[in-house]
Every structure is written in C-alpha cells, then in structure tokens.
Amino acid sequence: MIVIGYFLFQFAYDKFPAFATAADDVIKLVKSFYAEYGLWATIGAIGFICMAVWALGEELKRKERWKEAMKEMMK
C-alpha cells in the first residue's frame, strides 16, 4: 500500500502542477511542525487528523442509515 501510494503521489506530483503546489505547502507545514515539536507530536497530530476524518465519515454513514430507516418506516 505504501509503495502504491508513493507511486501515485509521484504521478500526481509530476502531472498536475496544482497538486504539486499543494503538496509542497503541506510538506513545508509538516516539516516546520516536526522541527518545532518533534517526532511524537507530529505522529500524534497526523493520527488525530486521520481519526477525526474517520469519525466524521462514520457519523455521516450513521445519519444516512437513520434517514433510510425513517424512509422505510414512513412507507
């Protein structure tokens, strides 16, 4: 998965200038955060962002299932 992600990143970086600009900004942000706070804080921040995105996705799925259940009950 990591190797595929790396090659997809390189492909997008080479083919799409807007992606390259955004990726450079994100890399600069992560490097400065790492330089100031260290490895564990950087890993923690990335983990927190990943968990937050996952939790938002789960909440949206739950709301969609609830809407579907309500629609079925109204039939």
N, C-alpha and C positions, 0 to 999 in steps of 0.2 A: 504494500500500500504506500509506503513512504517513497519507494523508488518511482512508482507511477505518479504520485503527487509531485515529486521533483521534476519529472519529465513534462508533466502538464504545466507546471509553473514555468519552466524554461520555454516551452512552446508559446504560452500566452505572453510571456515577457518579451519574446522576440517578435511576435506577430502583431501585437496590439500596443501601440505607444501609450494609450491612456492607462492600460493595465500596468505598464512599466512605471509610469509616473506615480500611480497609486501605490504600487509595491515598494518603490523607493521610499516614499513617505512613511509607510508602515515599518519598513526595516529600520529607517532612521529613528523612529519613535521607540521601537523595541530596543535598539542599541543604546539609546540615551537612558532609557528606563533601567536597563541592565547595568550600565556604568554607574548610575546613581544608587540603585537599591540592591543590586546583587542577583545571584542566580536564583535563590529560592523565592524571592519576592517576584521575580519575572515569571517563574514557573507557576507560582500561585495566581498571579494576575491572569495569565493565559488560561489556566484551569478554571478560574472564576468566570471568565468570559465564555468559555465553552459550556460550562454548566448553566449559565444564565440563558444562553441561546437554546440549549436543550430543554430547559424548564419552560421557556416561552412556547416552544413547539409543542410540548406536552399539554400545556394549558389550552392552546388553540385546538388541538385534537379533542380534548375533553369537551370544550364548548361546542365543537362541531357534532360530536356524538350526542350531546344533550339536545341540540337543535333537531337532529334526526329522530331522537326518541320522542320529542314533543310533536314532531310532524306525524309520526306513526300513531301517537295517542289521539291526535285530532281526527284521524281518518274514521 
